[in-house]
Amino acid sequence: MANPRTPAAKAAVSGAAAKNPKRHKDRKTPKKVKAIGQPYKGMTKPQIAVWREQAENMPWLHAGHRLLLRQVCILAARMETDADIGVSALQALGSLLSKLGATPVDETKVNHGGDEDQDPDEKFFS
């Protein structure tokens, strides 16, 4: 089975578009993508806190991700209050985070723009 397509915005942030420019050259993105926006009105304060944290941590999210993000907020806020949240709910949370590109594995794929990988002494050897 083929790997799912990486959205263009995520490919740009993760460096995948720079690594394989031909693969991402003809990829179309919606012209008028709306921002992720504000949390839903019926959400609780802990859910809203999770919403804001996740929206800040994942700049590629847009309005098309709102429902998935809402489910993440519900489950993550429930983790704080319910000690017996259950394995299936935690698996669902992990799956949702993976779909949004927010798992630790996905984090290693995102280019944060830092130069930590460069050796500071390299300038003396070039």
C-alpha positions as CSV (number, residue, x, y, z in Angstrom):
1,M,0.0,0.0,0.0
2,A,1.3,3.4,-0.9
3,N,2.1,6.1,1.7
4,P,-0.5,8.8,2.1
5,R,0.2,12.1,0.3
6,T,1.8,14.8,2.4
7,P,-0.1,18.0,2.3
8,A,1.9,20.8,0.5
9,A,2.0,23.0,3.6
10,K,3.4,20.2,5.7
11,A,5.9,19.2,3.0
12,A,7.2,22.8,3.0
13,V,7.5,23.0,6.8
14,S,9.1,19.5,7.0
15,G,11.6,20.0,4.2
16,A,10.0,17.2,2.1
17,A,9.4,19.6,-0.7
18,A,13.0,20.7,-0.7
19,K,14.2,17.1,-0.6
20,N,12.0,15.9,-3.5
21,P,11.1,19.0,-5.5
22,K,9.8,17.0,-8.5
23,R,7.4,15.1,-6.3
24,H,5.8,18.2,-4.9
25,K,6.2,20.4,-8.0
26,D,2.7,19.9,-9.4
27,R,0.9,19.5,-6.1
28,K,-2.1,21.8,-5.9
29,T,-3.3,23.4,-2.7
30,P,-6.6,25.1,-2.1
31,K,-6.4,28.8,-3.1
32,K,-8.5,30.2,-0.3
33,V,-7.6,28.1,2.8
34,K,-9.1,29.5,5.9
35,A,-7.1,29.6,9.1
36,I,-7.8,27.1,11.9
37,G,-9.7,29.9,13.6
38,Q,-11.1,30.1,17.1
39,P,-12.2,27.1,19.2
40,Y,-15.8,25.9,19.0
41,K,-18.2,27.8,21.3
42,G,-19.3,24.7,23.2
43,M,-15.8,23.7,24.2
44,T,-14.7,23.8,27.9
45,K,-11.8,25.9,29.2
46,P,-9.4,22.9,29.3
47,Q,-10.4,21.9,25.7
48,I,-9.8,25.5,24.6
49,A,-6.3,25.5,26.2
50,V,-5.4,22.3,24.3
51,W,-6.8,23.9,21.1
52,R,-4.6,27.0,21.5
53,E,-1.5,24.9,22.3
54,Q,-2.0,22.6,19.4
55,A,-2.7,25.4,16.9
56,E,0.5,27.1,18.0
57,N,2.5,23.9,17.8
58,M,1.2,23.0,14.3
59,P,1.3,26.0,12.0
60,W,0.1,23.9,9.0
61,L,-3.3,23.3,10.4
62,H,-6.2,25.0,8.7
63,A,-10.0,25.0,8.7
64,G,-10.1,21.5,7.2
65,H,-8.5,20.2,10.4
66,R,-11.0,21.7,12.8
67,L,-13.0,18.6,13.5
68,L,-10.0,16.4,14.1
69,L,-8.5,19.1,16.3
70,R,-11.7,19.3,18.3
71,Q,-11.6,15.5,18.9
72,V,-7.9,15.9,20.1
73,C,-9.0,18.6,22.5
74,I,-11.8,16.5,23.9
75,L,-9.6,13.5,24.5
76,A,-6.6,15.5,25.8
77,A,-8.7,17.5,28.2
78,R,-10.4,14.3,29.4
79,M,-6.9,12.8,30.1
80,E,-6.4,15.6,32.7
81,T,-9.6,14.9,34.6
82,D,-10.3,11.2,34.1
83,A,-7.6,8.8,35.5
84,D,-9.4,5.9,33.9
85,I,-9.6,7.3,30.4
86,G,-9.0,3.8,28.9
87,V,-6.6,2.4,26.3
88,S,-9.0,2.8,23.3
89,A,-9.4,6.5,24.0
90,L,-5.6,6.9,24.2
91,Q,-5.2,5.0,21.0
92,A,-7.7,7.2,19.3
93,L,-5.8,10.3,20.6
94,G,-2.6,8.9,19.2
95,S,-4.2,8.2,15.9
96,L,-5.7,11.7,15.7
97,L,-2.4,13.3,16.5
98,S,-0.7,11.2,13.9
99,K,-3.3,12.3,11.3
100,L,-2.5,15.9,12.2
101,G,1.2,15.3,11.9
102,A,1.8,15.9,15.6
103,T,3.4,12.6,16.8
104,P,7.1,12.5,18.0
105,V,7.9,10.6,14.7
106,D,6.4,13.4,12.7
107,E,8.2,16.0,14.8
108,T,11.6,14.7,13.6
109,K,10.4,15.3,10.0
110,V,9.6,18.9,10.6
111,N,12.4,21.4,9.7
112,H,12.4,24.0,12.6
113,G,14.9,26.2,10.8
114,G,17.6,25.8,13.4
115,D,21.3,25.2,12.6
116,E,21.9,22.9,15.6
117,D,23.2,20.1,13.3
118,Q,26.1,22.3,12.0
119,D,29.4,22.0,13.8
120,P,30.5,25.5,15.0
121,D,34.1,24.6,14.2
122,E,33.3,23.6,10.6
123,K,34.1,27.1,9.4
124,F,37.8,26.6,10.3
125,F,38.0,23.4,8.1
126,S,36.3,24.7,4.9
